Amino acid sequence: MRGAICSDHKTVFNQLPINDGQCDYQTSNLDKILDEFKLSKKLPKCPKCNRLMRLNTTMFGQPIDLSLITSARQAVTQADLLIIIGTSLIVEPANDLPWIAMRQGTPIVMINLDNTEYDEYVNGLFKESAGDFVQKVELTEF
């Protein structure tokens, strides 16, 4: 998990901060934030500027840094194998990454609980939760 940031912290994942983007508070201790929320039932606030905290991810409708997309597409064109874990592959532009791999004959392994439009085209398909799958891999000795 990425962690939490102040909603006014501008990052590649939060291109539209809530105010002027000047607060730089971030934390990787989500357990503490969630525990405090469960006890207080109040939304977590930034200890520096008192604005709301949020996950450090790109939310639906937020712009994505185009250089990240370009880098991801370039990495897929150079990959020997594309592993896709835990995504519906509905949202653009990430949903075109498997298509790039397929066009050049790169094998694809997908780990996903839900069906996607690519299921019938991948070389390996594991229908289980990403967390369960990754935990099994971590326990396996190679």
C-alpha positions as CSV (number, residue, x, y, z in Angstrom):
1,M,0.0,0.0,0.0
2,R,1.2,3.5,-0.8
3,G,0.5,5.2,2.5
4,A,-1.4,8.4,3.2
5,I,-0.8,12.0,2.4
6,C,-2.3,15.4,3.3
7,S,-5.0,16.2,0.7
8,D,-2.9,19.4,0.0
9,H,0.3,17.4,-0.8
10,K,1.0,17.6,-4.5
11,T,2.5,14.3,-5.8
12,V,2.5,12.4,-9.1
13,F,-0.6,10.6,-7.6
14,N,-2.3,13.7,-6.4
15,Q,-2.0,16.2,-9.2
16,L,-4.8,18.4,-7.9
17,P,-4.1,19.2,-4.2
18,I,-7.0,20.6,-2.3
19,N,-5.4,24.1,-1.8
20,D,-2.0,25.4,-2.9
21,G,-0.1,22.1,-2.7
22,Q,2.3,23.4,-0.1
23,C,1.8,20.8,2.7
24,D,4.3,18.0,2.4
25,Y,3.0,15.6,5.1
26,Q,2.9,11.9,4.3
27,T,3.0,8.7,6.3
28,S,3.3,5.0,5.6
29,N,1.6,4.1,8.9
30,L,-2.0,3.5,7.7
31,D,-2.7,1.1,10.6
32,K,-2.4,4.0,13.1
33,I,-4.7,6.2,11.0
34,L,-7.3,3.5,10.6
35,D,-7.2,2.7,14.3
36,E,-7.7,6.3,15.2
37,F,-10.6,6.6,12.7
38,K,-12.3,3.5,14.1
39,L,-12.1,4.9,17.6
40,S,-13.1,8.5,16.9
41,K,-15.3,8.0,13.8
42,K,-13.8,11.3,12.5
43,L,-12.0,11.6,9.2
44,P,-8.2,11.7,9.7
45,K,-6.6,15.2,9.5
46,C,-3.1,16.2,8.7
47,P,-1.1,17.0,11.8
48,K,0.7,19.8,10.0
49,C,-2.1,21.8,8.4
50,N,-5.3,20.2,9.7
51,R,-6.6,19.4,6.2
52,L,-8.0,15.9,5.5
53,M,-5.7,13.0,4.8
54,R,-6.1,10.7,1.8
55,L,-4.5,7.6,0.3
56,N,-1.5,8.4,-1.9
57,T,-3.1,7.0,-5.0
58,T,-4.7,8.4,-8.1
59,M,-8.4,8.7,-7.7
60,F,-11.0,8.3,-10.5
61,G,-11.2,11.5,-12.5
62,Q,-7.8,12.8,-11.4
63,P,-5.2,13.4,-14.1
64,I,-2.3,11.0,-14.4
65,D,1.2,12.2,-15.1
66,L,1.7,11.3,-18.8
67,S,5.4,10.5,-18.2
68,L,4.3,7.6,-15.9
69,I,2.1,6.2,-18.7
70,T,4.9,6.6,-21.2
71,S,7.3,4.8,-18.9
72,A,4.8,2.0,-18.3
73,R,4.2,1.5,-22.0
74,Q,7.9,1.5,-22.7
75,A,8.5,-1.1,-19.9
76,V,5.9,-3.4,-21.4
77,T,7.5,-3.3,-24.8
78,Q,10.8,-4.4,-23.3
79,A,9.3,-7.1,-21.0
80,D,9.8,-10.8,-21.3
81,L,6.6,-11.4,-19.3
82,L,3.7,-9.2,-18.2
83,I,2.2,-10.1,-14.8
84,I,-1.1,-8.4,-14.1
85,I,-2.3,-8.5,-10.5
86,G,-5.7,-7.4,-9.1
87,T,-7.2,-5.0,-11.6
88,S,-10.4,-4.9,-13.7
89,L,-8.5,-3.4,-16.6
90,I,-11.4,-1.1,-17.3
91,V,-9.8,2.3,-16.7
92,E,-7.7,3.9,-19.4
93,P,-4.8,4.3,-20.1
94,A,-3.6,1.3,-18.0
95,N,-6.0,-1.0,-19.8
96,D,-4.0,-0.8,-23.0
97,L,-0.9,-2.3,-21.4
98,P,-1.9,-5.9,-22.0
99,W,-2.8,-5.1,-25.6
100,I,0.7,-3.8,-26.1
101,A,2.1,-7.1,-24.7
102,M,-0.2,-9.2,-26.8
103,R,0.7,-7.4,-30.1
104,Q,4.4,-8.3,-29.6
105,G,3.8,-11.8,-28.4
106,T,4.8,-11.2,-24.8
107,P,3.3,-13.8,-22.4
108,I,0.8,-12.5,-19.9
109,V,-0.1,-14.0,-16.5
110,M,-3.1,-12.5,-14.7
111,I,-4.1,-12.9,-11.1
112,N,-7.5,-11.5,-10.6
113,L,-10.7,-12.5,-8.8
114,D,-13.0,-10.8,-11.4
115,N,-13.4,-11.4,-15.1
116,T,-11.7,-9.1,-17.6
117,E,-11.9,-8.7,-21.3
118,Y,-8.4,-10.1,-21.5
119,D,-9.0,-13.4,-19.7
120,E,-9.3,-15.6,-22.8
121,Y,-6.1,-14.2,-24.3
122,V,-3.6,-14.5,-21.4
123,N,-1.1,-17.4,-21.0
124,G,-1.8,-18.0,-17.4
125,L,-4.9,-17.1,-15.4
126,F,-5.3,-17.4,-11.6
127,K,-8.9,-16.6,-10.4
128,E,-8.2,-15.6,-6.8
129,S,-7.6,-12.5,-4.8
130,A,-4.3,-10.8,-5.3
131,G,-3.6,-10.9,-1.6
132,D,-4.1,-14.6,-1.3
133,F,-2.0,-15.3,-4.4
134,V,0.9,-13.1,-3.3
135,Q,0.9,-14.7,0.1
136,K,1.2,-18.1,-1.4
137,V,4.1,-17.0,-3.6
138,E,5.8,-15.5,-0.6
139,L,5.6,-18.8,1.2
140,T,7.0,-20.8,-1.7
141,E,10.7,-21.6,-1.7
142,F,12.4,-21.5,-5.1
